[in-house]
Amino acid sequence: MTASRPVTAEERRRTVEATLPLGRIVGVRVALNWSVVVIFWLVTVSLAEGRLSHAYPGYPTGTYWGPGSAVAVVFVLSILAHELAHAVVARRNGVEVTARP
């Protein structure tokens, strides 16, 4: 097991610049990273054009894209809930959760 090195100020700055700030939840800064958009798109397309259209053929296109998008939204919200849980547990254990500008 390797020890992790501290994050540099330059790495933090690049991370903040690569995100779209959305606000704060329970005092924790929430931002949208481009990778979440890619994940959302991949989940939606793979369900709408793949799994759902093959499992239930013969329906209009929107019939597949609606549920595909809904599943992607729930998936992204579960990622958000998971990460917020990390912040809450960290605070309860006395670890400072920084809210970057």
Secondary structure, 3 states (H helix, E strand, C coil): CCCCCCCCHHHHHHHHHCEEEEEEECCEEEEEEHHHHHHHHHHHHHHHHHHHHHHCCCCCHHHHHHHHHHHHHHHHHHHHHHHHHHHHHHHHCCCCCCCCC
